[in-house]
Every structure is written in structure tokens, then in C-alpha cells.
Amino acid sequence: MPQATYTFYPVVETYRKHAPSDRKRGGSLSMSIRYGVSLLTDPDFTARAYRARQLICGQYACWAAEMHMLHMPMSDYFPLDAGEAGATEAQLAAELATLADRYRRVSPRFPIFNRGITTTRTSESDGNIWIDFSPEVVNESLYRLQSMVVDLLERNPAVSCERRVFGSDFPPQIPLMSHADLPDSVFDSALDFARAITDDLKVSQITRAWRLTLTRFESNAAGEDWSGGRWATDLSWQAIGSYSL
């Protein structure tokens, strides 16, 4: 009997997941670059929520949320002026560092409360499960910080993004599942699973602001439209700066 032959390939750890990219399928899309500002919560909460997200995404094979660090988006994805990207990136990082320093002096490590698991299901091809930080009583420290981030981006001539402050169409949240293309019954199961897992892992309803971050994202698949999760097949990212709150 002939012996079986196995070929082992080295695994290189990056922030890219294992879905095939358009480039591998023969596409010729150019690299698309965007930036984002996020809030990171304290490490204990982050560790528990990260583990919950890992289990939820793995159980239902929906990897979009897990392509990111565990974070609360403070902005949409936005481009920077390509002609001066290096200098502009450094300038924006410096401005965010100054903002974080000023805010830390006024409201250091302010508490953030969440209402547990919430979901949006605009269509069968798009479902999201997230930890909801939009309380019945507005968290002034959180909302003020996000508003200041938006103001900073709006004043920067190299930044192109729509002004979006926290509200019903842009709630403060930490995604646990994003852009899930699941049948209704399977999505309902994922929602039940998410609630059970976050309870079992003791994901608390209170945490604290820890750091403000600026992140650079790259994707061939996204093209110029980053709104629908097309980046999920080949997203990579790099933290440009992380500033203590």
C-alpha cells in the first residue's frame, strides 16, 4: 500500500483571517485604506467580551466582527488625503493624543454602563449582535468624548467622513457579530447563544474607559465602499496610536 504524503505549510500570524480574497480569485482590485477612531475598555472587561465574541463568531462561522480588535467605534471608517498620508496620519495621531490627555485630566477612566446584548436585523443577509452601551440615561462622559472626536475629525481638512454622533443610527456598541448572512432561525439561535455566553463568561454591565486608539485599515476587497462588510474577506489593520484615558 503506498504511503500517504503530507505537506505542511507554515502558519504566519497576521490580522488577516482565512477567507479567500478577491486577489486570490484572480481579481485586480487595488488596496483600499481607511482609518478609524475607537474606544478601548479596561482589560478585564475586554478579555471576557473578546472570548465571548470568539465563541459566537466561531460557532456560527461569521468572521467579520472578529476581524477587528475588541473596540467601541467612535467614528465610521474614513479616508485621509492620499497625497500627504504620512504627515497627515502623524498629525491626526498627535491631535488625538492631546485630546485624550485633556480628557483624562477632567474625567479619568470614566465608567461606562451597558444594557447587555442587542441586535439589528435589517435583512436576512445582514445581521449584527453587539453589547449595547446606549443607556436610558445618557452617559455624558462617553457622549462628550465621542462628540469631541467627531469635532476633531471634522476640523481636519484631510479627513473625509460624514459627521455622526452617538444616537439611534450610530449607537455606542461593541460588536460581537457583524454582517451575518444567516437564515432567520439560525440568527435567532446565535442571539440566544450570545446571551448565554456573555452570562456564562460574566461579561459585566459596567466597565471603564481605558484608551483611545487610531487604527489604519487595509482591504483589497472593500474597494471604495466600506459600508457593507465587503472588507471582511481580507481586512488587515495596524494600531497607529493608543492614548490613555
Secondary structure as GFF3:
##gff-version 3
##sequence-region A 1 245
A	DSSP	beta_strand	32	41	.	.	.	ID=ss1
A	DSSP	alpha_helix	43	60	.	.	.	ID=ss2
A	DSSP	three_ten_helix	65	67	.	.	.	ID=ss3
A	DSSP	beta_strand	72	73	.	.	.	ID=ss4
A	DSSP	three_ten_helix	82	84	.	.	.	ID=ss5
A	DSSP	alpha_helix	85	106	.	.	.	ID=ss6
A	DSSP	beta_strand	111	113	.	.	.	ID=ss7
A	DSSP	beta_strand	117	123	.	.	.	ID=ss8
A	DSSP	beta_strand	126	132	.	.	.	ID=ss9
A	DSSP	alpha_helix	140	155	.	.	.	ID=ss10
A	DSSP	beta_strand	173	177	.	.	.	ID=ss11
A	DSSP	alpha_helix	184	200	.	.	.	ID=ss12
A	DSSP	beta_strand	206	219	.	.	.	ID=ss13
A	DSSP	three_ten_helix	230	233	.	.	.	ID=ss14
A	DSSP	beta_strand	236	244	.	.	.	ID=ss15
###
